[in-house]
């Protein structure tokens, strides 16, 4: 806790993070304004005591106000520059993502045509089929990444449209787990389902909930050790439906717990285990759940595994 407090005063590192100079960095300027204000207050007090003249006091106070005004203006300009950079970044991501959608979709359609129009006379060899399958998987990964980027931009800009419908989470979970079978089989991981009978429905967007489950369960599988298991539970929790996914994998370092739901954040274990992704999954998960009144939290220990939980309000009968 104390180290985090001290980190807040490390304005040089924060300014480097924003890639702006010290005299454009709000963190540094705010500190300067605090020092100037305190110094000016002490100086004004001394001047007022030493010179029994209202003019001296008025001039001193006016100078202090002018200095604070200048520094405050610099802080505002620094904040505006950061905000403009964030807007430009979002627009750039949106434009690039839209431009990538068309060629990636075209590749997908052509691959499907090649697969469906095979004939005995033009049959592909096993080696060609392997290459085709690799291209298809890589294309699907790129399409998912582009879709996630577009979702993040829409959420940040408040343009996301969620469909509110009654959703049976137990059915969606089973279908997502079945869709991850290729991944669980490749790592020889057993997914144990603990789903209560007669679970109440929730109001959510079924398509977006698939994104939530795919990310949470998929992450549990990716960061699990081979030949292990992942526990997935759904249960009625008073006025909520509670979801739990537990793994006994690599875990998340404690010093990174508070960053896990940030955009583009990947824990140090992610690079170690070379999992794909750019750190958008959990950010999307939290944003989607929040839109439907849900809450998400987790617990994790390094080399002991992680457990993620979320709740969604159930439909009152």
C-alpha positions in Angstrom: 0.0 0.0 0.0 2.8 2.4 1.0 4.7 1.6 -2.2 1.6 2.5 -4.3 1.4 5.8 -2.4 5.0 6.6 -3.2 4.5 5.6 -6.8 1.9 8.4 -7.1 4.8 10.9 -6.6 6.9 9.4 -9.3 5.9 12.0 -11.8 8.9 11.5 -14.1 7.9 7.9 -14.8 4.3 8.9 -15.3 5.3 11.7 -17.7 7.4 9.3 -19.7 4.4 7.0 -19.8 2.3 9.7 -21.5 5.4 10.6 -23.7 5.1 14.3 -23.0 7.6 16.8 -21.5 7.6 17.8 -17.9 6.1 21.2 -18.5 3.2 19.6 -20.3 2.7 16.8 -17.8 -0.3 17.3 -15.5 1.3 15.2 -12.7 4.5 17.4 -12.6 2.6 20.7 -13.0 0.1 19.8 -10.2 3.1 19.2 -7.9 4.7 22.5 -9.0 1.4 24.3 -8.3 1.3 22.8 -4.8 4.8 23.9 -4.1 4.3 27.4 -5.5 1.0 27.8 -3.6 2.6 26.9 -0.3 5.6 29.0 -0.9 3.5 32.0 -1.9 1.3 31.6 1.1 4.3 31.7 3.4 5.9 34.6 1.4 2.7 36.6 1.5 2.4 36.1 5.3 6.0 37.2 5.9 5.5 40.3 3.6 2.3 41.3 5.3 4.0 41.0 8.7 7.1 42.9 7.7 5.4 45.6 5.6 2.4 47.3 7.1 1.1 48.3 3.7 -2.0 47.1 2.0 -0.5 47.7 -1.4 2.3 45.2 -0.8 -0.3 42.6 0.3 -2.5 43.2 -2.7 0.5 42.9 -5.1 1.7 39.7 -3.4 -1.7 38.1 -3.6 -2.1 39.2 -7.2 1.2 37.7 -8.2 0.3 34.4 -6.5 -3.0 34.3 -8.3 -1.3 35.0 -11.6 1.3 32.2 -11.1 -1.4 29.7 -10.1 -3.5 30.8 -13.1 -0.6 30.2 -15.5 0.2 26.8 -14.0 -3.5 25.8 -14.0 -3.7 26.7 -17.7 -0.7 24.5 -18.4 -2.3 21.6 -16.5 -5.5 22.0 -18.5 -3.5 22.1 -21.8 -1.6 19.0 -20.7 -4.8 17.1 -19.9 -6.3 18.2 -23.2 -3.3 16.9 -25.1 -3.6 13.5 -23.4 -7.4 13.4 -24.1 -6.8 14.4 -27.8 -4.2 11.6 -28.1 -6.6 9.1 -26.6 -9.3 10.2 -29.1 -6.9 9.9 -32.0 -5.9 6.5 -30.8 -9.5 5.3 -30.6 -10.3 6.7 -34.1 -7.2 5.1 -35.5 -8.1 1.7 -34.0 -11.6 2.0 -35.3 -10.5 2.9 -38.9 -7.9 0.2 -39.0 -10.2 -2.4 -37.6 -12.9 -1.6 -40.1 -10.4 -1.7 -43.0 -9.2 -5.2 -41.8 -12.7 -6.6 -41.5 -13.3 -6.8 -45.3 -10.2 -8.7 -46.4 -10.3 -11.0 -43.4 -14.0 -11.8 -44.1 -13.1 -12.4 -47.7 -10.4 -14.8 -46.7 -12.8 -16.7 -44.5 -15.5 -17.0 -47.3 -12.9 -18.2 -49.8 -11.6 -20.8 -47.4 -15.2 -22.0 -46.8 -15.7 -22.2 -50.6 -12.5 -24.3 -51.0 -13.7 -26.7 -48.3 -17.2 -27.1 -49.6 -16.3 -27.4 -53.3 -13.9 -30.3 -53.0 -14.4 -33.1 -55.5 -12.7 -36.5 -55.9 -11.0 -35.1 -59.0 -9.7 -32.1 -57.2 -9.1 -33.5 -53.8 -6.5 -31.8 -51.6 -3.6 -33.8 -50.2 -3.3 -34.2 -46.4 -0.4 -31.7 -46.4 -2.5 -29.1 -48.3 -5.4 -29.7 -45.9 -3.1 -29.1 -42.9 -2.0 -25.8 -44.5 -5.6 -24.8 -45.2 -6.6 -25.6 -41.6 -3.7 -23.5 -40.2 -4.7 -20.6 -42.5 -8.3 -20.9 -41.3 -7.3 -20.9 -37.6 -5.0 -17.9 -38.0 -7.7 -16.0 -39.8 -10.2 -16.7 -37.1 -7.8 -15.3 -34.5 -7.4 -12.2 -36.5 -11.1 -11.8 -36.9 -11.6 -12.2 -33.2 -8.9 -9.6 -32.5 -10.5 -7.1 -34.9 -13.9 -7.7 -33.3 -12.5 -7.1 -29.8 -10.8 -3.9 -30.9 -14.1 -2.6 -32.4 -16.0 -3.5 -29.3 -13.5 -1.7 -27.1 -13.8 1.5 -29.3 -17.6 1.4 -29.2 -17.6 0.9 -25.4 -15.1 3.8 -24.9 -17.2 6.0 -27.1 -20.5 4.9 -25.6 -21.8 3.6 -29.0 -22.2 -0.1 -28.0 -25.8 -1.4 -28.5 -26.7 -4.2 -26.2 -29.7 -6.4 -26.8 -31.7 -7.0 -23.6 -33.2 -10.4 -23.6 -33.9 -13.3 -21.2 -30.9 -15.6 -21.3 -30.4 -19.1 -20.1 -26.8 -19.0 -18.9 -26.6 -22.7 -18.3 -27.2 -23.4 -22.0 -24.7 -20.7 -23.1 -22.0 -22.1 -20.8 -22.4 -25.6 -22.1 -22.2 -24.4 -25.7 -19.1 -22.3 -25.0 -17.4 -25.2 -23.3 -18.2 -27.4 -26.3 -16.8 -24.7 -28.6 -13.5 -24.8 -26.6 -13.1 -28.6 -27.0 -10.3 -28.3 -29.5 -8.3 -26.2 -27.0 -9.1 -28.5 -24.0 -8.3 -31.6 -26.0 -4.9 -30.2 -27.2 -3.9 -29.5 -23.6 -5.6 -32.6 -22.2 -7.6 -30.5 -19.7 -10.9 -31.7 -18.3 -13.6 -29.1 -17.8 -15.8 -30.1 -14.9 -19.3 -28.5 -15.0 -21.2 -27.8 -11.8 -24.5 -26.3 -13.0 -27.5 -26.2 -10.7 -30.8 -27.3 -12.0 -33.6 -24.9 -12.7 -31.5 -21.8 -12.7 -33.4 -18.5 -13.1 -32.9 -16.6 -16.3 -31.0 -13.3 -16.5 -31.5 -10.2 -18.7 -28.5 -9.8 -20.9 -27.2 -9.9 -24.5 -26.7 -13.6 -25.3 -24.1 -12.8 -28.0 -22.1 -10.7 -25.5 -22.4 -13.3 -22.8 -20.8 -15.7 -25.1 -17.8 -13.3 -25.3 -17.8 -13.2 -21.5 -17.7 -17.0 -21.0 -15.3 -17.6 -23.9 -12.8 -15.2 -22.4 -13.1 -16.4 -18.8 -13.2 -20.1 -19.5 -10.7 -19.8 -22.4 -8.2 -18.0 -20.1 -8.6 -20.6 -17.4 -7.7 -23.3 -20.0 -4.9 -21.4 -21.6 -3.1 -20.6 -18.3 -3.7 -24.1 -16.9 -1.0 -26.7 -16.9 -1.4 -29.7 -19.3 -3.3 -32.7 -18.0 -5.1 -30.6 -15.3 -8.7 -29.5 -14.9 -10.9 -26.4 -14.9 -14.0 -26.1 -12.7 -17.0 -24.2 -14.0 -19.9 -23.5 -11.8 -23.3 -21.8 -12.1 -25.5 -21.4 -9.1 -28.5 -19.5 -7.8 -27.4 -16.9 -5.3 -30.5 -15.2 -3.8 -31.4 -12.5 -6.4 -28.4 -13.3 -8.6 -26.9 -16.0 -10.7 -23.3 -16.6 -9.7 -20.7 -17.9 -12.1 -17.3 -19.3 -11.0 -14.4 -20.6 -13.1 -11.4 -22.0 -11.2 -8.1 -23.3 -12.5 -5.0 -24.6 -10.8 -2.5 -23.0 -13.3 0.1 -20.3 -13.3 -1.8 -17.7 -11.3 -1.5 -13.9 -11.4 1.3 -12.0 -9.6 -0.2 -10.1 -6.6 1.4 -6.8 -7.6 -0.6 -6.9 -10.9 -4.0 -7.7 -9.4 -5.2 -4.1 -9.6 -4.4 -3.9 -13.3 -6.0 -7.1 -14.5 -9.1 -5.4 -16.0 -7.3 -2.6 -17.7 -7.1 -2.3 -21.5 -4.1 -3.9 -23.2 -2.8 -5.2 -19.9 -1.2 -8.7 -20.0 0.3 -10.2 -16.9 4.0 -11.2 -16.9 2.8 -14.9 -17.1 1.1 -14.2 -20.4 4.4 -13.6 -22.2 6.0 -16.5 -20.3 3.4 -18.9 -21.6 3.2 -17.3 -25.1 -0.6 -17.1 -25.1 -2.2 -15.1 -27.9 -4.2 -12.0 -27.3 -3.4 -8.3 -26.6 -5.1 -7.9 -23.2 -8.6 -6.8 -24.2 -10.6 -9.9 -23.0 -11.0 -9.0 -19.3 -11.6 -5.4 -20.1 -14.5 -6.4 -22.3 -15.8 -8.9 -19.8 -16.1 -6.3 -17.1 -17.6 -3.7 -19.4 -20.3 -6.1 -20.6 -21.2 -7.3 -17.1 -21.4 -3.8 -15.8 -23.9 -2.9 -18.6 -26.3 -5.5 -17.2 -25.8 -4.7 -13.5 -23.3 -7.4 -12.9 -20.2 -7.5 -10.8 -16.9 -9.4 -11.3 -14.0 -10.2 -9.0 -11.2 -12.7 -8.6 -8.6 -14.3 -6.4 -5.3 -15.6 -7.5 -2.0 -16.8 -6.3 1.2 -17.3 -8.3 1.7 -20.9 -9.3 -1.5 -21.9 -7.5 -4.1 -20.8 -9.9 -7.0 -18.3 -10.3 -10.7 -18.2 -9.6 -12.9 -15.6 -11.3 -16.5 -14.9 -10.1 -19.3 -12.8 -11.4 -22.9 -12.3 -10.6 -25.8 -11.1 -12.7 -29.3 -10.1 -11.4 -31.8 -12.9 -12.1 -35.2 -12.4 -13.6 -37.9 -12.1 -10.9 -40.8 -14.4 -11.5 
